[in-house]
Amino acid sequence: MLLTIATTHSPATELGHLLHKHPDRCQSFSLTFGQAHVFYPQAQPERCTAALLLDVDPVKLVRGKGARLEQYVSDRPYVASSFLSVAIAQVFGTALSGRCKDKPELAQTPIPLVAKISVLPCRGGENFLRQLFEPLGYTVSAQSHTLDEEFPDWGQSKYFTVELQHTLPLSDLLSHLYVLIPVLDDDKHYWVNEDEIEKLLRHGEGWLTKHPARAQITRRYLKRQHRLTREALAQLAEEDNPDPDSAEESHAEEEAAVEKPISLNQQRMNAVIAALKKNNAKRVIDLGCGQGNLVKSLLQDSFFEQITGVDVSHRALEIAQERLDRLRLPRNQWERLQLIQGALTYQDKRFKGYDAATVIEVIEHLDLPRLGAFERVLFEFARPKTVVVTTPNIEYNVKFENLPAGKLRHKDHRFEWTRLEFQNWAKQVAEKFGYAVEFQSVGMEDSEVGSPTQMAVFNC
């Protein structure tokens, strides 16, 4: 397997200082699974390229393990995987840590870098590859490989030649590669335990907490071990926000205080329920149910036969359950309800089988780069007959006397759209996934700025 790193930083040969490997020498390093070789195919002041060639010994991989034929006949010696991550850590360890004895300031300086991996398994395809690297600022070029050139009908393989371009410190590039190469491969060649959490947090410091795919990165990096994944995500959440549920509750209260004078929340619930009944949707899933405002209203209406609330926050679901427990309903009515924890940007088979999905004041909490993933989860994979989406109308914010000019209604809102922006988004989604869409105003409508809430109803 081959990794090359090139720069046009001037003078480019300073890459040798950063990697602690002299451009005029070819060096070899013995690893437990083979040999690593470092050399420079190009070393000019204008451009310098360092290569890390990993020669994996397939016999060493299975020695003492009761080897079988399929263990010898595999892609492990030839593709970028956790073997390459280990080689990066051992051969480029000083550069990975961000240290450079001769040029300490250069180690922290963003420089133009191009990393190329000759054969990278991408379990999840090119889209997943881009979801990992593009949010970090990389320009990604990927060339797919056919399964067999003599049999093109067999289709494309999971292997790509990948080129990543960015201007950043070398240590950041190496950290990204160290973590994300095994994530793309979705495997590791060694036993994963609690020590891997520390490695993930150390090499993910400064970027992983804000990465839109951090949950999927964490799960794959830890070989899908649920206990380790939960522990790592909890620590990442603490880094990102020492008390995220408390902050979310506080922000929600602030938003409710802004909208309370016009009773907007109740108007929103009434409009959504009316849309559901109009479309005869009796089995409803509320995505991003929060503390259960809509779920409570649906449960009190015998028209609805099955009601599911989904939220990523355990605390929000606990509060929802506490509120619902106060309802005095016959025992058989409770059988219509379930609350489940889940993320809206990942496929989940539990989201399927409903007449309608409601997404009430949710999309504005998603980072814009993650909207595409959410759209596919909802409109392509879950694909209910009816989808009801509401979101704030930012044009109306000037009408709220207790909202400072230029501020969004909720501190966690990533964006708030104008009426035109929302309608353009909804029409594009409808066209892409085969839905028709209608729009409705919620709340008192102003002749200049419209209504406080805008609603789209999708039908297929």
N, C-alpha and C positions, 0 to 999 in steps of 0.2 A: 504494500500500500504506500502511496506517495502523497505527501503534503508539501506544497511549495508556498513560500511567503515572499512577495516582492514589494519593493518600495521605490518611489522616485524622489524621496526626500533627499535633499542636497546637504552633504554628499551622501549618496545612497549606501555607500559601503559602511556607514555607521550602523547599519543593521547588524553587522558582525559584533559590534560592542554590545548591542542590546541582547543578542542571543548568546553572548559569551562563546562564540565559535568563530574562529578566524577564517576569513574568506579564502585564504590561500591553502588551507588544509582540508583534507577529507578525514573525518573522525568517525570511529565506530564504537558502539557501546553495547555491552552484553546485557541482555534482559532475560528474565526467567523463561520467556516464551520465544526467544530468538535474538536477532541482532538489529540495532538501529544505526543508520548511517546518516551523517550530516555532511553536505557538500554544497558548493555554490556553483550552479550552472552559469551564472552571470554575476560579475562583480565589477561594475563600472561606476564612476562617480554619478552618472546620470540615472542608472537603474541597477539595482542589486537584487538577486533572487537567491534565497536559501531553500534547500530541499531537505526534507526529513523522509528517508526511505526506510520502511520497516519490513524486515525479512522475518516472517513468522515461521517457526519450525513446527509443522503439523504433528510431528511425532511427540514433541514436548507438550503439546496441548492435551494429549490423551494418555500420556505415560502414567501408569499406576492407577488408571481409572476403569480397568476392565474394558478396554477399548473395543469398539465395534466398527465395522466398515464405514458406516455413515459418519462416524466422528472424524475419520480421515478424509472422506470425500465431502468437503463443505466449502463455503465461501470465506471462512475465517482468515486464512492466510492472505487473502487478496483484497479485502474491502476495508474501508475505514470503519472502525468500531471502537469499543472500549480499550482494545489493545493500543490504538493510536493515542487515546487520552492518557493512558499510562506512560507511553513513550514521551508525550509532550511534558508531563509532570517530571519525568526523570531526566530527560535530556535537556529540556528548556526550563528547568525548574526555577532558576534565578530570574529569567525573563518573565515567567508566569507570575512570579511574586511581585513584579514591578520594580525590581532592583537592578541597578547598573553601577558598578563601582567606579568605572572610568568617567561615565557621563550620567550622573544621577538625575539631572534635570531633563535629559532626553527621554528617560524611562517614563516620565509622566507627560510627555509632549505628544499631542495628536499628530500623527504623520500619515501620509497616504499609503495605504496597504492593500495588497491584493492577495488573497489566499485562494489556492486552487487545490481541490481534492479530486484525484483522478477517478476513483470509484467509491461513491458514497451510497450506501443503502438508504432509501427514503421510504420507510414503512408509513404510508400516509400520503405518498405522492408529492408532486411538486408544490401543490398548494400548501401542504403542511410544512415543507421546507421553507417556503416564503413566510408563512405565519410565524416561524421561529426567528428568522434573521431580519426580515424587513422592519419589524417594530424597533429593532436595535439600530436602524439607520443604514443597513447594508443595501447595496445594489446587488441583486442576485441574478446570476446567469446559470441556467441549468440545461444540460444536454442529456436527454434520456437515451438509454441503450436498449436495443431489441433483445429478446430472449435468445434468439439464434438468427444470425444474418441469413443463413441458408433456408430458414423456415420463417419468413416474415409474418405468416398467418398466426404464428404463436403470440404475436403482440409484443408489447413493451415489457421490460423487466422493471424491477423496483430500484435499479441502479442508475445513478446519474453521475456525470462529471460536472462538478459545481465550482463556480468562481464567485467569490465574495469580495466586493470592493467597499472600502470605507476609509475615512480619515479619523483615526483614533489612536490612543496609546497601544503599543504592541501587547502589553499585558492584558488589556481588555479583549483584544482579538483572541489571544490564547485562552483566556478564561471562557469566552463564548464557545470556542471550539471544544475545549475540555468537557464542558457540560453538555453541549447540544449534539455532538457526534453520536454518543451512545443513546441519546434520546431519539434521534432519527433512526438508528439501528434497532431501537426498542429491545435491547438486550445488553447483558454484561457477561464477561467471561469468568467472573469470580463471584463468590458469595457476597451478598449484600446484607449489611447489618446496620446498627446505629451509627457506625463510623461514617457511613456514606452520607448521612444527614449533615454531619459537620463539614464534609467536603463540599456538598452542594451549597450550603449556606456561605462557606468561605469563598468559593469561586463564583457564586452568584451575587456576591455583595455588590450593592450599588445599581444592579439592573434587574435582578430576578423578581424582586417584590413588585415592581411596576410593569412587568411583562404581561401582556394580555393572555398569554398561554401558560402562565406559571403553574396552574394546577396540572395541566397535561405534561409539562416538562418535569414536574416533581414526581408525578406518578410513574412515568416511563424511566426516569433516572433511577428510581428506587425499585425497579423491576416489578412494579404494580403490587408491591406489598402494602396492603391497606393500612396496617398499623403505622408503619414508617412514614407513609404518605401523609396520613392525618397529622402525625407529630411534626413533620417538616412544614406542612402548610400552616399549622398553628403558629409555629415560630416565625414563618414569613409574615403572617398576618400581624403578629406582635410588632415586628420591625416596621411594617407599613403603617400601622395604627395601634398604639398600645391598648386601646379599648374600642375596637371598631363597632361593636354592637351598641355601646353606649353613645358613641358619636353619631351613629345612624339615627338612633332614637331622638337625640337632641336636634339633629338637622330636620328630621321629619316633623318634630314639634314646631320648629321655626317656620317651616313651609305651611303647616296647618294654620298657624297664627296669621300668616299673610293672607290666606284664602278664606279664613273663617267669616269675615264680615259679609261675604256674599254667599255663604253656605255652599261653596263650590263642590266640596267633596260629596255631599248628598245629591246635588244635581248630576254629578258625574256618575254615581252609582245608579241613579234612576235611568239615565240615558243608556248606560251599558246594559242594564237588565231589559229595558225596552227593546234594544237591538237584538238581544239574545232570543227574546220571545217572538219577535217579528220573524226571525229565521228558524223558529221551532227547534232551538238548540236546547236539548234537555240534559245532555251529558257535557259538562263544562269543566275545563281545566284552567285555573287562574295562574298564569306564569308570572312570578315575582309578586306573590300574594302579600308579602310584608306581614303586617300584624292582623291580617284577615278581615279587612273592612268589607270587601266584596263577597268573600266566602260567607261571612255572617249573613249578609242580605240574601244570598242565594239559598242558604240553608233554611231560612225562615219562609221561603216561598216553595210551596209544594209542587209547583210546576216543574222544578228541576229534580231530575232523578239521580244524577251522579255528579258529585262536586269534589274536585281535587285542587288543593292549594299547593303551590311549589315555591320555595324560596331557597336561596343559597345560605341564608343566615339561620343557624339553629336557634338563636335567641329570639328572632322574629317569629319563628314557628312556635316556640314555647309561649310567647305572649298571645299569639293567635289562639292556641289551644286553651289557654286560661280564659280568654274572653268568650270563646265558644262554649266552654263548660258552664258558663253562667246562664246560658239559654235554657229555658224550660220546655224541652221538646220531648215527645214520646220516644221511647227507646228505639223503635224501628226506624225513626227518622235519622238517627245517628249513623245508620248503616250506609247512608248515601255519601258520607264524608270521609275523606282521607287527606292528611297533610304529609308531604314528603319533602325531603331536602334534595336539591339538585341545582346544577348550574345551567343557565339558559343558552350557553354557547357551545355545549357539547351534546352530541346525539344521545338520546335516552329513550329506550323503548317504552318506558312508563308514560311518555308524553303522547303515545299513539292511542287511537280508538275513541276520540271524543268528537262530539258534534261541533264544538266550538272551543276556541282558546281565547282568553282575554289577557291583554297585556296593558295594564292600567298604570300610567305614569311610571314606566319602566325603562323604555328605550333610551331616555335621556341620561340614565345612570350608566350606560355602556360606553366604553371608549369607542370612538368612531371606527377605528380599524377592526373592532370586534363585531360591528353590525352585520357584516357579511356572514360570519359564522352563525350568528343568531338567526338571520333570515333563512339560512339553509336548514337549521334545526327545526324551525317552526313551519316554514312554508313547503319545504321539500321532504323532510323526513317525517315529522309528526303529521303534517298536512290535514288538519281538520277542515270540515266543509266551510266553517265560518271563523274568521279571526277579527276580534275587535281590539283596536289599538287607540289609546289616548295619550296625549302628550301636551305639555304647556305651550301656549302661544306666546312667544317672547314679545310680540308687538303689544300685547295687553299689559305687560308689566308696568308700564308708565301709569296705569290706572290704580295701582296699589299704593296708597299713601304711606304705608309702613314698610315699603321696600325701597331701599336706596337706589338712585338712578344707576343704571349700568350693572346691577347685581342680578344674578339668577335667583330663582325662588328657593333653591335647595343647594346647600354647599357641596353636595356630592354630584350635582348635575354636571355632566361633561359638556353638555350643550343644551340649548333651547332653540327651537326652530321657529322661523316665521311661517305664516300660512303657506306661502309659496314653496318654501323649502320642504315642509312636511308633505305637501301634495306631490311635489316632484319625486320625493323618495318613495311614497306609497305607490304612485303610478309605475315607477320602475320596478318595484317589487312585484306588483300585480302582473305586469307584462312578462317578467322573467319566469314566474312560477305558475302562470296560468290561472290567475284569479281576476275577478272584476272588483273594483273598489268604488265605494261611495263615501262622501265626506259629510260630517255633521258638526255643527257648532254646539258647544255645551256651555251654558251660562249665558248671562245677558250679553247681547251682542252690541258692540259699539260701531257706529257707522264708519269710523276711521281705522280702528285697530282690531276690529273683530271681537271674538269671544275669548274668554280666559283659557278655555280648554278646547283643543281640536281633536276630533275623533274620526278614525277611518274604519269602515266595515268592509272586510274582504270576503268574497264568496267565490267558491269554485264549483 
